[in-house]
C-alpha cells in the first residue's frame, strides 16, 4: 500500500493556525525539523529529532506557509507562472519536512505524545488546508493563468502543474459560494477529527484484542519459533493483525483456540471500549454531505474524478464478471474443504476460522505443499538483498549498499543507499519490517524526502511491514504471502526512486490510487522468476538452494484458494463502494446490518468468506485515503498481470525491458494521462484475461 495524501504538495500538509505558533519554545534554528538536515540526501536526523520538536515545528511551518501564501494571493503584480504557481509549490517546505517525519512515526512508531498531537491538531490540519484551497484571491490568480495556459509557452510538465493546481482547487471547493465554503470547512474539520479518532481507537482495539494463553497446549500447531517470539512470563500472547483472518489460524489445531482468536479480531472495534461504529456512520454521512455540497450525488462520484475509472458505475461494470467467477470458485473450494473436515473426523460445518487451517491441509494433500517447507528458504534479509534488490538490479541496473551510519527512528530499521548503473547517487531506502505495539497494522511506503529538480532533492523512501519478529538469535522467516509483500512495497519504492520530475507535486507516486498500485503489484511477479528465485531462495541453515520439486509445487498450487483470497477483497471493495454511494439523507441505524445488506446486494454475502476488512476496522477507507478507492487493488491487478504479459511476450527479465518500464511508467509521475501512459507502454488497451488466468478463473 502506498501511503500518501490526496495532494502531495506541502499545501495539504499544513496543520494549524497562526495563533498557536506563539506557544513555540524552541528557537527555529535549533529545531531539526525546521532546518535542512546536514545528512546526505537531506535525510531526517533521528539522532536529533525528539518528540518535543514536532508541535513547534508543525506550528512554525504552518506560520511560514501562511505568510507566503498570503503574499501570493494579495500580490498587486499580475499573476505569472513563477510568482503564483512556482511560489505556491515552494511555499510549505518546512511544514512538509516536519509533517512527513511526523506522519511516518505516527504510523510506524507512535507514542502518547504523538497521538496527543494528532488528536489535538487534526481539525486544524483540515482548517489550514481549507484556508489555502478556499482562498478566493489565490484561486482567481490560478484561474486567470489557467484560462490563458496555451499562450504561456510552458513546457509540458509546467503546464501539467498549472492544470493540477487548478483542478485541485476546483475539486476542493474553490468555486463554492462564501456560505457554502464555511459549511465545507466545518465538514472537513469534523472529518479530520473523526479519521484520527478512528485510527487511534483501532490501534488500541488491535492491541486490546490480542489473546493471551497460559496453556501451551491450546496453541498446538504453532512452530517453536513462533511460540518463542510471543512468549512472556510463562504465557503466550497472540497479536491481532489488521485483517479479518489472522496468520495463526493456518497452524492452530485447537478449534476452540481458532474461534477465540478469530472472534476477538472480528469484534475488536465492534462495541465495547474500542467501538468505532459510531465513527464509521458519522464519516460516511459527512462525506456524502460534503459531496452534495460540492455538486455530486455521492462521495464516490466526487472522489473518483482524477482516477482511471472516473465513476462508480465503471467500477461496478468492472466487477460485473469478476464477482460471479470468484464466488463460483470459492464455492468449489468450500466443498473441497468441507470434505477434508469430514475425512479428518470433523462433524461440523465450515466456518471462517476453519477455512485457512483446513485449506492448508487440502493444499498439502492436493499439491504436497506445506507452507512450513517454504519458510526456511525465505529468510528476510537474504530475500530482501538477494531477491528484491537483485530483481531491481537485473531490471534497472541499480546497485545497493547498506548504510549503518544513518540515524534511524527504531533499532529494527535498516538503511540502504541506491546507485544508478553509472554509479551516480539515486537515494536512500529505509526498511522497517517487524510488528510492534507502536506500529499500526498493514504494510506501506512513504517518503521522508520527495524527488524534485526544482528543490534539488533526491528521494528518501521507507517501507513498513508487520512481520512477526523472531526471538533473539532466530532468523526472520517469511511465508510466501509475506515474501510477496516485500516485493510489493519495494515496487512502490522504485516508483518513488525513479521519479524524474521538476515538481514534487507531480513526482513519483503522486498519482491516482488506481494507478499507484500498478508498480507495486507488478513487482510481485519477480518473486518466483527462476533467475531471481535461484539467487536468494536458499535454506537459512544448510545453504542449499530451494529444490526444483518444491518450486514446481508452488507453481502448481498458484491458483489454489484464489477464490477465497479474491472474494474477500472483492467483498471489502464492494463494502467500500456501498458506504460511499449512500445519499446524504441516508439513516444508518446499525453498521453490521448495513454490511450484511451491502454484501447481499452485491452477491458477496458468504458465511464462509468474510470481507478482508469489516467496516469497524477498515482503516484504508475510514482512517486513510482509500475512501471509495479500495477497488484500486483489483483494478491495478488487472494492469499488472497485463503488463507482465508484455514482458513475457518480449523476452521477459531483460535490462532493456526494465528500462522501458522505467522510462514509460515508473519515471513519469503524474505528468501524463494514465490511460495514455499505459497504452503507450503496452501498445493496446489492458486485458482482464491474464488476471483471470493467474487467479485460476479461466484456463
C-alpha positions in Angstrom: 0.0 0.0 0.0 1.2 3.4 -0.9 0.9 5.9 2.0 0.3 9.4 0.7 -2.1 12.3 0.9 -4.7 13.4 -1.5 -2.4 16.1 -2.7 1.4 15.7 -2.4 2.1 19.4 -2.3 3.1 20.8 1.0 -0.2 22.8 1.0 -2.3 19.9 2.0 0.2 19.0 4.7 -0.4 22.2 6.6 -1.7 21.8 10.1 -2.6 24.6 12.4 -3.5 28.2 12.8 -1.1 31.1 13.3 -2.2 31.9 16.8 -0.9 28.6 18.2 2.6 29.4 17.0 3.1 31.7 20.0 3.4 28.5 22.1 6.6 27.6 20.4 9.5 27.5 22.9 12.3 26.0 20.7 14.1 28.6 18.5 13.6 27.8 14.8 17.3 27.3 14.2 17.5 24.7 17.0 14.6 22.6 15.8 16.0 19.8 13.5 12.6 19.7 11.6 12.7 23.3 10.6 16.2 23.5 9.2 17.6 21.4 6.4 19.3 18.2 7.6 23.0 18.1 7.3 22.8 14.4 6.4 23.2 13.1 2.9 20.0 13.5 0.8 18.6 15.8 3.5 17.5 12.7 5.3 15.9 13.3 8.7 18.4 13.2 11.5 16.8 11.0 14.0 19.7 11.3 16.4 18.4 14.9 16.9 14.7 14.7 16.4 12.7 14.4 19.6 9.0 14.3 20.4 9.1 17.9 21.7 10.2 19.1 18.3 7.1 18.1 16.5 4.5 20.5 17.7 6.6 23.7 17.4 7.9 22.6 14.0 4.4 22.0 12.7 3.2 25.3 14.1 6.1 27.3 12.8 6.0 25.6 9.4 2.4 26.5 9.1 3.0 30.1 10.1 5.7 30.4 7.4 3.5 28.9 4.8 0.6 31.2 5.6 2.8 34.3 5.2 4.0 33.1 1.8 0.5 32.1 0.6 -1.0 35.4 1.7 1.8 37.3 -0.1 1.0 35.3 -3.3 -2.8 35.8 -3.0 -2.6 39.5 -2.3 0.1 40.5 -4.7 -0.6 43.6 -6.8 1.5 42.2 -9.6 -0.2 40.4 -12.5 -0.2 36.6 -12.0 2.6 34.7 -13.7 3.5 31.1 -13.6 6.6 32.0 -11.5 5.0 34.4 -9.0 1.9 32.2 -8.4 2.3 28.5 -9.3 6.1 28.1 -8.6 5.7 30.3 -5.4 2.8 28.1 -4.3 4.8 25.0 -5.0 7.6 26.2 -2.7 5.5 27.7 0.0 5.5 24.9 2.5 8.9 23.3 2.6 9.4 23.5 6.4 5.9 22.2 7.0 6.3 19.4 4.5 9.6 18.3 6.1 8.1 18.2 9.6 4.8 16.6 8.5 6.5 13.8 6.6 8.6 12.7 9.6 5.6 13.2 12.0 3.3 11.1 9.8 5.9 8.4 9.4 6.3 8.0 13.2 2.6 8.4 13.9 2.0 5.2 11.8 5.2 3.2 12.4 6.4 4.2 15.9 3.8 6.2 17.8 3.5 7.1 21.4 1.2 9.1 23.7 2.8 12.4 22.8 2.5 11.8 19.1 -1.1 10.6 19.5 -2.0 13.6 21.5 -0.6 15.9 18.8 -2.6 14.1 16.2 -5.8 14.3 18.3 -5.3 18.0 19.3 -4.5 19.3 15.8 -6.4 17.0 13.4 -9.3 19.5 12.9 -6.8 22.3 12.4 -5.0 20.3 9.8 -8.1 20.5 7.7 -8.8 24.1 8.5 -5.4 25.2 7.3 -5.7 23.3 4.0 -9.1 24.9 3.5 -7.7 28.3 4.2 -5.5 27.8 1.2 -7.7 25.9 -1.2 -10.7 28.1 -0.5 -8.8 31.4 -0.7 -10.6 33.2 -3.5 -7.9 35.7 -4.3 -5.4 32.9 -4.7 -7.8 30.9 -6.8 -8.6 33.8 -9.1 -4.9 34.2 -9.9 -4.6 30.5 -10.7 -7.9 30.6 -12.7 -6.5 33.6 -14.8 -3.4 31.6 -15.6 -5.3 28.5 -16.4 -7.5 30.4 -18.8 -4.5 31.5 -20.9 -2.3 28.4 -20.4 -1.9 27.8 -24.1 -0.2 31.2 -24.5 2.2 31.0 -21.6 4.8 29.0 -23.5 5.1 26.4 -20.7 6.9 23.1 -21.1 4.7 20.0 -20.7 5.3 19.4 -17.0 4.8 23.1 -16.1 1.5 23.1 -18.0 0.5 19.9 -16.1 1.4 21.6 -12.8 -0.8 24.5 -13.6 -3.7 22.2 -14.5 -3.0 20.2 -11.4 -3.4 23.2 -9.1 -6.5 24.5 -11.0 -8.2 21.1 -10.8 -7.4 20.5 -7.2 -8.7 24.0 -6.2 -11.9 23.3 -8.1 -12.3 19.8 -6.5 -11.6 21.3 -3.1 -14.5 23.7 -3.4 -12.9 26.9 -4.7 -16.0 27.7 -6.8 -18.4 27.5 -3.9 -20.2 30.5 -2.5 -18.9 32.1 0.6 -21.6 30.5 2.7 -21.0 27.0 1.2 -17.3 27.3 1.9 -18.0 27.9 5.6 -20.1 24.7 5.7 -17.4 22.8 3.8 -14.8 23.9 6.3 -16.9 22.5 9.1 -17.3 19.2 7.3 -13.6 18.9 6.7 -12.6 19.8 10.2 -15.0 17.2 11.6 -13.9 14.5 9.2 -10.3 15.1 10.0 -11.0 14.7 13.7 -13.1 11.6 13.1 -10.5 9.9 11.0 -7.8 10.5 13.6 -10.2 9.1 16.3 -10.9 6.1 14.1 -7.2 5.3 13.7 -6.3 5.8 17.3 -9.3 3.7 18.5 -8.4 1.0 16.0 -4.8 0.8 17.2 -5.9 0.5 20.8 -8.5 -2.1 19.7 -5.9 -4.2 17.9 -3.7 -4.2 21.0 -6.5 -5.0 23.4 -7.9 -7.9 21.3 -4.6 -9.8 21.4 -5.3 -13.1 23.1 -3.2 -14.4 26.0 -2.9 -18.1 26.7 -1.4 -19.7 29.8 -1.8 -23.2 28.5 0.7 -24.0 25.8 -1.4 -27.0 24.6 -4.1 -24.5 23.4 -1.5 -23.3 20.8 -0.7 -26.7 19.5 0.4 -26.4 15.8 2.4 -23.1 16.2 6.1 -23.6 15.5 8.6 -23.4 18.3 10.0 -20.2 16.7 6.6 -18.6 16.8 5.9 -19.7 20.3 9.2 -18.2 21.4 8.5 -14.9 19.7 5.2 -14.5 21.6 6.2 -15.9 25.0 6.3 -13.7 28.0 6.5 -14.7 31.7 5.2 -18.2 31.1 2.3 -17.1 28.9 1.8 -16.6 25.2 0.2 -13.6 23.6 -1.1 -13.9 20.1 -1.3 -10.5 18.5 -4.2 -9.2 16.3 -3.2 -8.2 12.8 -5.1 -5.7 10.7 -7.1 -8.1 8.5 -10.1 -10.2 9.4 -8.2 -13.5 9.0 -5.3 -14.0 11.4 -2.0 -15.7 10.4 -2.0 -18.1 13.3 -5.3 -19.7 12.1 -3.4 -21.6 9.4 -1.5 -23.7 12.0 -3.6 -23.8 15.2 -5.0 -27.3 15.7 -7.4 -26.5 18.5 -10.7 -25.3 17.0 -11.7 -23.5 20.2 -8.5 -21.5 20.1 -9.0 -20.7 16.4 -12.5 -19.5 17.2 -11.3 -17.4 20.2 -8.7 -15.6 18.1 -10.9 -15.1 15.1 -13.8 -13.7 17.1 -11.6 -11.4 19.1 -10.2 -10.0 15.8 -13.7 -9.9 14.2 -15.2 -7.9 17.1 -12.1 -5.8 18.1 -13.8 -2.5 17.4 -17.4 -3.6 17.2 -18.8 -2.4 20.6 -17.2 -2.0 23.9 -14.4 0.3 24.9 -12.9 0.4 21.4 -16.1 0.8 19.4 -15.7 2.6 16.0 -19.2 2.0 14.7 -20.5 5.5 15.5 -17.4 7.0 14.0 -17.9 5.0 10.8 -21.5 6.2 10.5 -20.6 9.8 11.0 -17.7 9.7 8.5 -19.9 8.1 5.8 -22.8 10.5 6.2 -20.5 13.6 6.4 -18.6 12.5 3.3 -22.0 12.2 1.5 -23.0 15.7 2.7 -19.6 17.1 1.5 -20.1 15.5 -1.9 -23.6 17.0 -2.2 -22.3 20.4 -1.3 -19.7 20.1 -4.0 -22.3 19.2 -6.6 -22.1 15.4 -6.6 -24.7 12.7 -5.9 -22.3 10.8 -3.5 -18.8 10.8 -2.2 -17.6 8.2 -4.7 -18.5 10.4 -7.6 -16.6 13.3 -6.1 -13.5 11.3 -5.1 -13.1 9.4 -8.4 -12.7 12.5 -10.6 -9.0 12.2 -11.2 -8.8 8.4 -11.3 -8.6 6.0 -14.3 -12.1 4.6 -13.8 -13.7 8.0 -13.3 -17.1 6.9 -12.0 -18.6 4.3 -9.5 -20.6 2.8 -12.4 -17.4 1.9 -14.2 -16.2 0.1 -11.1 -19.4 -1.9 -10.8 -19.1 -2.8 -14.5 -15.5 -3.9 -13.9 -16.8 -6.2 -11.0 -19.7 -7.5 -13.1 -18.0 -10.6 -14.3 -15.4 -10.9 -11.5 -17.9 -11.4 -8.7 -19.7 -14.5 -10.2 -16.4 -16.0 -11.3 -14.8 -15.5 -7.9 -17.8 -16.7 -5.9 -18.2 -19.8 -8.2 -14.6 -20.7 -7.5 -14.9 -20.2 -3.8 -17.9 -22.5 -3.6 -15.9 -25.2 -5.3 -13.1 -24.6 -2.8 -15.6 -24.8 0.1 -16.8 -28.2 -1.0 -13.2 -29.5 -1.0 -12.5 -28.1 2.4 -15.8 -29.4 3.9 -14.8 -32.9 2.5 -11.4 -32.5 4.2 -13.1 -31.7 7.5 -15.2 -34.9 7.2 -12.3 -37.0 6.1 -10.3 -36.0 9.2 -13.2 -36.8 11.6 -14.8 -33.4 11.9 -18.6 -33.2 12.3 -19.2 -29.5 11.8 -20.0 -27.0 9.1 -17.1 -25.0 7.7 -16.7 -21.6 9.3 -14.3 -18.7 8.6 -12.0 -19.7 11.5 -11.7 -23.2 10.0 -11.0 -22.2 6.4 -7.3 -21.5 6.4 -6.5 -24.4 8.7 -8.2 -27.0 6.5 -7.3 -25.2 3.3 -3.7 -25.8 4.2 -4.5 -29.5 4.7 -6.1 -29.6 1.3 -3.1 -27.9 -0.3 -0.8 -30.4 1.4 -2.9 -33.3 0.2 -3.5 -31.9 -3.3 -0.1 -30.4 -4.1 2.1 -31.9 -1.3 3.0 -28.4 -0.4 3.4 -27.2 3.2 4.0 -23.5 4.0 6.5 -24.5 6.7 8.5 -26.2 4.0 8.9 -22.9 2.2 9.7 -20.5 5.1 13.3 -21.7 5.7 14.2 -20.6 2.1 12.7 -17.1 2.6 14.9 -15.5 5.3 14.0 -11.8 5.4 17.3 -10.0 4.9 18.5 -12.6 2.3 15.2 -12.3 0.4 15.5 -8.5 0.5 19.1 -8.2 -0.6 19.4 -11.2 -3.0 15.8 -11.3 -4.1 14.1 -7.9 -4.1 17.2 -5.8 -4.7 18.6 -8.3 -7.2 15.5 -8.2 -9.3 15.7 -4.4 -9.3 19.4 -4.7 -10.3 18.6 -7.0 -13.2 15.7 -4.9 -14.5 17.0 -1.4 -13.9 20.8 -1.7 -13.3 20.7 -0.1 -9.9 23.0 -1.0 -7.0 22.6 -1.1 -3.3 24.9 -0.5 -0.3 23.8 -0.9 3.3 24.4 2.2 5.4 24.8 1.7 9.2 25.9 5.3 9.8 22.4 6.8 9.0 20.4 7.5 12.2 17.0 5.7 12.4 13.9 6.1 14.5 13.9 2.5 15.7 16.8 -0.1 16.1 15.0 -2.6 13.8 15.2 -0.2 10.8 17.7 -1.0 8.0 19.0 1.7 5.6 20.4 1.2 2.1 21.8 3.7 -0.4 20.9 3.2 -4.0 23.1 4.0 -7.0 22.4 4.2 -10.7 24.1 1.9 -13.1 26.8 4.5 -13.8 27.5 4.9 -10.1 25.6 8.2 -9.6 23.6 8.5 -6.4 19.9 7.7 -6.6 18.5 7.9 -3.0 18.1 6.3 0.4 15.9 3.4 1.4 14.7 2.6 5.0 13.2 -0.8 5.7 11.1 -1.2 8.9 9.8 -4.8 8.8 8.8 -6.1 12.2 5.5 -5.7 14.0 5.4 -3.9 17.3 2.8 -2.3 19.6 3.8 1.2 18.5 3.0 0.4 14.8 -0.4 0.3 13.1 -1.2 -2.8 11.1 -0.6 -3.4 7.4 2.3 -2.5 5.0 3.0 0.7 3.3 5.5 3.0 1.6 6.2 6.7 2.2 8.7 9.5 1.5 10.8 11.3 4.0 12.1 13.4 1.1 10.4 13.7 -2.3 12.3 14.0 -5.5 12.2 17.4 -7.1 14.6 19.1 -9.5 13.2 22.4 -8.6 14.2 21.9 -4.9 17.3 19.9 -5.7 16.1 16.8 -3.8 16.6 13.1 -4.4 14.1 10.7 -2.8 14.4 9.3 0.7 11.9 6.5 1.0 10.7 4.0 3.6 8.8 0.7 3.5 7.0 -0.5 6.6 5.7 -4.1 7.1 4.4 -6.1 10.1 6.2 -9.4 10.0 6.3 -11.3 13.3 9.7 -10.5 15.0 11.6 -13.7 15.8 13.0 -14.3 19.3 16.6 -13.1 19.8 19.1 -15.2 17.8 16.5 -16.7 15.5 16.1 -15.9 11.8 13.1 -14.0 10.4 11.5 -16.5 8.1 8.7 -15.3 5.8 5.6 -17.0 4.5 5.1 -16.8 0.7 2.5 -14.0 1.2 4.9 -12.1 3.4 7.6 -12.5 0.7 5.3 -11.1 -2.0 4.5 -8.2 0.3 8.3 -7.4 0.4 8.3 -7.2 -3.4 5.1 -5.2 -3.4 6.2 -2.5 -1.1 9.6 -2.1 -2.8 7.7 -1.8 -6.1 6.2 1.4 -4.6 9.7 2.4 -3.5 11.0 2.1 -7.1 8.1 4.2 -8.3 9.4 6.9 -6.0 13.1 6.4 -6.6 12.7 6.6 -10.4 10.8 9.9 -10.2 12.2 12.4 -12.6 10.1 15.5 -12.2 10.7 19.1 -11.8 7.9 19.5 -9.3 7.4 17.5 -6.1 3.6 17.8 -6.5 3.8 15.6 -9.7 6.7 13.4 -8.6 6.9 9.7 -8.3 3.9 8.1 -6.6 1.8 11.3 -6.6 -0.7 9.6 -8.9 -4.2 8.3 -8.6 -5.0 5.4 -6.3 -6.0 3.1 -9.2 -2.6 3.7 -10.8 -0.3 3.8 -7.8 -0.7 0.1 -7.1 0.4 -0.9 -10.6 4.2 -0.7 -10.0 3.9 -2.4 -6.6 1.8 -5.3 -7.8 3.8 -5.7 -11.0 7.0 -6.3 -9.0 5.4 -9.2 -7.1 5.8 -11.2 -10.3 9.5 -11.5 -9.9 9.4 -13.3 -6.6 9.2 -16.7 -8.3 11.0 -15.8 -11.5 13.6 -18.6 -11.9 16.7 -16.3 -12.2 15.6 -14.3 -9.2 14.5 -17.2 -7.1 17.7 -19.1 -7.6 19.7 -16.1 -6.4 18.0 -15.9 -3.0 16.0 -18.9 -2.1 18.5 -20.9 -0.1 17.9 -22.7 3.2 19.0 -20.5 6.0 20.7 -23.4 7.8 22.0 -25.7 5.1 22.6 -23.0 2.5 21.2 -25.4 -0.1 19.0 -23.9 -2.9 15.3 -24.5 -2.8 14.6 -27.8 -4.6 13.1 -27.6 -8.0 10.5 -30.1 -6.9 9.3 -27.6 -4.2 9.3 -24.7 -6.8 7.2 -26.9 -9.1 4.7 -27.4 -6.2 4.5 -23.7 -5.6 3.7 -23.1 -9.3 1.1 -25.9 -9.5 -0.5 -24.6 -6.3 -0.5 -20.9 -7.5 -4.2 -20.9 -8.2 -5.2 -22.8 -5.1 -7.5 -20.9 -2.7 -7.7 -18.0 -5.1 -11.5 -18.0 -4.9 -11.3 -17.2 -1.2 -8.5 -14.7 -1.4 -10.1 -12.7 -4.2 -13.6 -12.9 -2.8 -12.6 -11.5 0.5 -11.0 -8.4 -1.2 -14.0 -8.1 -3.6 -16.3 -8.0 -0.5 -14.2 -5.3 1.1 -14.1 -3.3 -2.1 -17.8 -3.5 -2.6 -18.4 -2.6 1.1 -16.3 0.5 0.5 -18.4 1.5 -2.6 -21.6 0.8 -0.7 -20.6 3.1 2.1 -19.5 5.9 -0.3 -22.5 5.8 -2.6 -25.1 6.5 0.1 -27.1 9.7 -0.1 -26.6 12.5 2.4 -30.1 11.8 4.0 -29.4 8.1 4.5 -30.0 7.0 8.1 -27.8 4.1 9.2 -29.1 2.5 12.3 -26.7 -0.4 12.6 -23.3 -0.8 10.9 -23.4 -4.6 10.9 -26.9 -4.6 9.3 -25.6 -2.2 6.7 -22.7 -4.5 5.9 -24.9 -7.6 5.6 -27.3 -5.8 3.3 -24.4 -4.3 1.2 -22.8 -7.7 0.7 -26.1 -9.4 -0.2 -26.8 -6.6 -2.7 -23.5 -7.4 -4.5 -23.7 -11.2 -4.2 -20.8 -11.3 -1.8 -22.5 -12.3 1.4 -21.0 -15.7 2.1 -20.9 -17.3 5.6 -17.5 -18.9 5.0 -15.8 -15.9 3.4 -16.0 -12.7 5.4 -14.7 -9.5 3.9 -11.0 -8.9 4.3 -11.9 -5.9 6.5 -15.1 -5.1 8.3 -16.2 -1.5 8.3 -15.3 -1.2 12.0 -11.6 -1.8 11.3 -11.4 -0.8 7.6 -8.5 1.7 8.1 -7.9 2.1 4.4 -11.3 3.8 3.9 -12.1 5.3 7.3 -8.7 6.2 8.6 -6.7 6.7 5.3 -7.0 8.0 1.8 -8.7 5.0 0.2 -12.4 6.0 0.7 -14.2 4.8 -2.5 -10.8 3.7 -3.7 -10.2 0.1 -2.3 -11.3 -1.2 -5.8 -7.9 0.1 -7.0 -6.2 -3.1 -5.8 -8.3 -5.2 -8.2 -8.1 -2.7 -11.0 -4.3 -2.5 -10.8 -4.1 -6.2 -10.5 -5.6 -6.4 -14.0 -3.0 -3.8 -15.1 0.0 -5.6 -13.5 -0.9 -9.0 -15.0 -1.4 -7.4 -18.4 2.0 -5.5 -18.1 3.8 -8.7 -17.0 2.3 -10.4 -20.0 4.0 -7.8 -22.2 7.3 -8.8 -20.5 6.7 -12.5 -21.2 5.9 -11.6 -24.8 9.0 -9.6 -25.3 11.8 -11.6 -23.7 11.0 -11.5 -20.0 13.6 -10.4 -17.5 15.9 -8.2 -19.5 17.7 -5.0 -18.8 16.1 -3.3 -21.9 12.6 -4.4 -20.9 13.2 -3.0 -17.4 14.4 0.3 -18.8 11.3 0.6 -21.0 9.1 0.1 -18.0 11.1 2.6 -16.0 11.1 5.2 -18.8 7.4 4.8 -19.7 5.7 4.1 -16.3 7.9 4.4 -13.3 9.6 7.7 -14.1 6.6 9.6 -15.3 4.9 10.5 -12.1 1.6 12.4 -12.6 2.8 14.1 -15.9 0.6 12.2 -18.4 -2.9 10.9 -18.6 -2.8 7.5 -17.0 -4.6 5.7 -19.8 -2.3 7.2 -22.4 0.7 6.3 -20.2 -0.3 2.7 -20.0 -1.4 2.5 -23.6 2.0 3.9 -24.8 3.8 1.2 -22.8 1.5 -1.8 -23.6 0.6 -0.9 -27.2 -3.1 -1.7 -26.6 -5.8 -1.5 -24.0 -5.3 -3.6 -20.9 -6.9 -7.0 -20.9 -8.5 -8.7 -18.0 -7.7 -12.2 -19.3 -4.2 -12.5 -17.8 -5.6 -11.8 -14.3 -8.4 -14.3 -14.7 -5.9 -17.0 -15.7 -3.5 -16.1 -12.9 -6.3 -16.4 -10.4 -7.4 -19.7 -11.9 -10.8 -18.4 -13.0 -10.0 -19.3 -16.6 -7.9 -21.9 -18.3 
